[in-house]
Each structure stands twice: as C-alpha cells, then as structure tokens.
Amino acid sequence: MGTVLVTGCDSGIGREFATQYADAGYAVVATYRDLANRLDDARMRHRALDVTDFAQFGALAAELAGEPIDILVSNAGIGLDVRKLGDLDFAYVHRMLAVNTVGPLKLVDTFAANLAVGRERRLLIVSSSMGAIGMNLTGGHYGYRASKAGLNAIGRSLALDLFPRGITVVMLHPGWVRTAGGSEDAPITAAESVGAMRDFVRRLGNHQTGGFYTYAGQPLPW
Ligand SMILES: NC(=O)c1ccc[n+]([C@@H]2O[C@H](COP(=O)([O-])OP(=O)(O)OC[C@H]3O[C@@H](n4cnc5c(N)ncnc54)[C@H](OP(=O)(O)O)[C@@H]3O)[C@@H](O)[C@H]2O)c1
C-alpha cells in the first residue's frame, strides 16, 4: 500500500478519510489546522498544516521531499456564509477564498512532485455542488459558492497540467454530510460519504480526470 496525505483532519470528512485509508493499510499523513485536534492513532503521522500558512507548507515539503504520495486529498474547507447582501462579512469572504481556493492550489503546487513519483497518482479535491453555477437556483452564499467554483476551475487546470505526469484529478461533492460543516440534519454520515468516495476513486480511470462528480461518482454540471 502507498501513502495518503489528507488536509483538514481536525474533524468531519478529513478525519474519516485519514481513518479509512489507515484501516485499508495505507501510510497516512494526517494534517491539521490545529495539531491539538490530532487523532489518537499511532498508525499515522500527524502534522500541522494550516492551508493558509505557507511556512507550514515549506516545513512539511522539506520533511516529505522525495517521498511518494499515492493519494493527495484536499479536504480542508470552511463552511457556508449565511449573511445576506447588504450585511456581508467581507473578512469571512476573504477567508473562504484563502482556505477553500488558494489553500488547495498551494497544496498541489507543493506536493505535485511527490504525487508524480507515487504509484496511484490520484488527486482528490473535496469541492461542493454549491460551486456549480448551473445548479444555483437559490442565490446567496456568495463567498462559499465563489470559493468552490474557483476551486473547480483550479482543479480542471491542474488535471490538464498534471496529465503528462500521469496524475488523475477529480473534484468531488461529498454529499450533504452530518459534520460540523454540514449540520446534524444532513442525510449521510462522514463514514458513508468517504466510503463511497474511496470506492469511486478505486474505480477511477485516467480518462475521468478533470471531472466534477458526486461522492457516488455521478458527473455534476459546472
Ligand atoms: N458536510 C457537508 O455537507 C459538505 C458538503 C459539501 C462540501 N463539503 C466540504 O467538505 C470538506 C470537509 O468539510 P466537513 O463537512 O468535514 O466539515 P468540518 O468538520 O468543518 O471539516 C472541515 C475541516 O477543515 C479544517 N480547516 C478549516 N480551516 C483550515 C485551514 N486553514 N487549514 C487546514 N484545515 C482547515 C477544519 O478544522 P477546524 O474545524 O479545526 O477549523 C475542519 O477539520 C470541506 O471542504 C467542505 O467545504 C462538506
């Protein structure tokens, strides 16, 4: 088995990705916004990685230099902005773009060389159907929608740019998931969502690179 690196393992879907991949026998590098939230799991390496902190990227890149990463999971994200037009929290809008859009680009820019020497060479970008402009029938959530639409644009370019290096890139909507980000009313658990995403990624063909899919592998409109 190879190595998986996951961002945002402090809670929710990221934590579940780390646990399920460790259960499947992968060497997991679990990264956290705050290392105090680390999983109590001796099978994994636990590292600090706030995806807005470029110095932390540098430190982790130095540690992992030359080491293959088979599956890179860009999961860290911050949730919905609920304030309405006329009462927007622009500091939070900027923060969403920093965490949800720029952070994943920095992640891939930092670890593309590690992915390229991996065996599986899969990049999973946890996006959201809220970023699908064609599916937006309810408005609002300016920052979150823009951050995920921008993330999808980045993912598509990454797929094209990394194709010659054999890296397959997918943007995934995890479903509406019962996490801090998703709410207690959500219909599926993080275990179900991550289990389905892992199944999809296992079946993934290189021809599917650059696509935007549900957690079950159904294509989504942009
Ligand atoms: N749950 C859903 O229904 C749903 C739907 C669509 C998309 N998503 C996406 O799924 C991903 C995971 O969300 P979730 O549902 O598992 O919610 P979550 O429990 O809030 O998880 C998000 C994780 O990202 C971490 N994070 C926040 N800022 C970070 C930073 N600057 N650097 C590194 N990590 C950071 C959070 O850590 P702290 O909590 O410690 O800040 C948290 O562990 C997100 O990208 C989200 O947009 C979720």
The ligand as an SDF file (V2000), in Angstrom:
LIG
                    3D

 48 52  0  0  0  0  0  0  0  0999 V2000
  -20.5730   18.3930    5.1580 N   0  0  0  0  0  0  0  0  0  0  0  0
  -21.1360   18.7080    4.0070 C   0  0  0  0  0  0  0  0  0  0  0  0
  -22.3680   18.5730    3.8540 O   0  0  0  0  0  0  0  0  0  0  0  0
  -20.2870   19.2220    2.8630 C   0  0  0  0  0  0  0  0  0  0  0  0
  -20.9310   19.4720    1.6500 C   0  0  0  0  0  0  0  0  0  0  0  0
  -20.1660   19.9250    0.5800 C   0  0  0  0  0  0  0  0  0  0  0  0
  -18.8070   20.1070    0.7200 C   0  0  0  0  0  0  0  0  0  0  0  0
  -18.2110   19.8870    1.9250 N   0  0  0  0  0  0  0  0  0  0  0  0
  -16.7560   20.0920    2.0200 C   0  0  0  0  0  0  0  0  0  0  0  0
  -16.1600   19.0120    2.6960 O   0  0  0  0  0  0  0  0  0  0  0  0
  -14.9260   19.4280    3.2840 C   0  0  0  0  0  0  0  0  0  0  0  0
  -14.8680   18.9290    4.7190 C   0  0  0  0  0  0  0  0  0  0  0  0
  -15.9140   19.5510    5.4570 O   0  0  0  0  0  0  0  0  0  0  0  0
  -16.6720   18.8200    6.6670 P   0  0  0  0  0  0  0  0  0  0  0  0
  -18.0800   18.6570    6.2500 O   0  0  0  0  0  0  0  0  0  0  0  0
  -15.9180   17.6490    7.1340 O   0  0  0  0  0  0  0  0  0  0  0  0
  -16.7050   19.9870    7.7580 O   0  0  0  0  0  0  0  0  0  0  0  0
  -15.7510   20.2260    9.0030 P   0  0  0  0  0  0  0  0  0  0  0  0
  -15.9890   19.1680   10.0170 O   0  0  0  0  0  0  0  0  0  0  0  0
  -15.9670   21.6450    9.3840 O   0  0  0  0  0  0  0  0  0  0  0  0
  -14.3040   19.9800    8.3880 O   0  0  0  0  0  0  0  0  0  0  0  0
  -13.5450   20.9620    7.7520 C   0  0  0  0  0  0  0  0  0  0  0  0
  -12.1350   20.7850    8.2280 C   0  0  0  0  0  0  0  0  0  0  0  0
  -11.2490   21.7390    7.6040 O   0  0  0  0  0  0  0  0  0  0  0  0
  -10.4270   22.2610    8.6330 C   0  0  0  0  0  0  0  0  0  0  0  0
   -9.9080   23.5770    8.3300 N   0  0  0  0  0  0  0  0  0  0  0  0
  -10.5490   24.7740    8.4000 C   0  0  0  0  0  0  0  0  0  0  0  0
   -9.6930   25.7510    8.0670 N   0  0  0  0  0  0  0  0  0  0  0  0
   -8.5000   25.1540    7.7980 C   0  0  0  0  0  0  0  0  0  0  0  0
   -7.2160   25.6270    7.4360 C   0  0  0  0  0  0  0  0  0  0  0  0
   -6.9870   26.9330    7.2920 N   0  0  0  0  0  0  0  0  0  0  0  0
   -6.2320   24.7360    7.2620 N   0  0  0  0  0  0  0  0  0  0  0  0
   -6.4320   23.4040    7.4180 C   0  0  0  0  0  0  0  0  0  0  0  0
   -7.6160   22.8990    7.7840 N   0  0  0  0  0  0  0  0  0  0  0  0
   -8.6370   23.7680    7.9600 C   0  0  0  0  0  0  0  0  0  0  0  0
  -11.3160   22.3130    9.8460 C   0  0  0  0  0  0  0  0  0  0  0  0
  -10.5720   22.4110   11.0330 O   0  0  0  0  0  0  0  0  0  0  0  0
  -11.1880   23.2190   12.2970 P   0  0  0  0  0  0  0  0  0  0  0  0
  -12.5760   22.6950   12.4990 O   0  0  0  0  0  0  0  0  0  0  0  0
  -10.2710   22.9030   13.3900 O   0  0  0  0  0  0  0  0  0  0  0  0
  -11.1750   24.6540   11.8990 O   0  0  0  0  0  0  0  0  0  0  0  0
  -12.0370   21.0010    9.7220 C   0  0  0  0  0  0  0  0  0  0  0  0
  -11.3180   19.9440   10.2540 O   0  0  0  0  0  0  0  0  0  0  0  0
  -14.8880   20.9560    3.1350 C   0  0  0  0  0  0  0  0  0  0  0  0
  -14.0530   21.3080    2.0510 O   0  0  0  0  0  0  0  0  0  0  0  0
  -16.3400   21.3120    2.8220 C   0  0  0  0  0  0  0  0  0  0  0  0
  -16.4610   22.5120    2.0700 O   0  0  0  0  0  0  0  0  0  0  0  0
  -18.9230   19.4290    3.0020 C   0  0  0  0  0  0  0  0  0  0  0  0
  1  2  1  0
  2  3  2  0
  2  4  1  0
  4  5  1  0
  4 48  2  0
  5  6  2  0
  6  7  1  0
  7  8  2  0
  8  9  1  0
  8 48  1  0
  9 10  1  0
  9 46  1  0
 10 11  1  0
 11 12  1  0
 11 44  1  0
 12 13  1  0
 13 14  1  0
 14 15  2  0
 14 16  1  0
 14 17  1  0
 17 18  1  0
 18 19  2  0
 18 20  1  0
 18 21  1  0
 21 22  1  0
 22 23  1  0
 23 24  1  0
 23 42  1  0
 24 25  1  0
 25 26  1  0
 25 36  1  0
 26 27  1  0
 26 35  1  0
 27 28  2  0
 28 29  1  0
 29 30  1  0
 29 35  2  0
 30 31  1  0
 30 32  2  0
 32 33  1  0
 33 34  2  0
 34 35  1  0
 36 37  1  0
 36 42  1  0
 37 38  1  0
 38 39  2  0
 38 40  1  0
 38 41  1  0
 42 43  1  0
 44 45  1  0
 44 46  1  0
 46 47  1  0
M  CHG  2   8   1  16  -1
M  END
$$$$
